[in-house]
């Protein structure tokens, strides 16, 4: 059983390593913003940029395009709570909201505490 576990882990490690070789770079988002346009390594002569030929994006356009690429991933969509339809005003933390319909008063569970005298016996 121990040898089977080792063999499975070796096969899994090999498949994990091979998956990097077959990764598809065209699936990465394509937007400008890399300043190393056509920089070349002086020793080896290979390109230093991940995507040579891309223009350098500047200003508001670059920020807008970078923000739009991930908008579906970060957008929050909550389910509709039918109880929230009654809320007219939310006054803030620690206070109950004003709602339409019956007003529910929450009374403290204890009206008066027990009295203890400070005289020792």
HELIX and SHEET records of a PDB file:
HELIX    1   1 UNK A    2  UNK A   21  1                                  20    
HELIX    2   2 UNK A   25  UNK A   27  5                                   3    
HELIX    3   3 UNK A   59  UNK A   68  1                                  10    
HELIX    4   4 UNK A   71  UNK A   74  1                                   4    
HELIX    5   5 UNK A   82  UNK A   86  5                                   5    
SHEET    1   A 2 UNK A  87  UNK A  89  0                                        
SHEET    2   A 2 UNK A  98  UNK A  99 -1                                        
END                                                                             
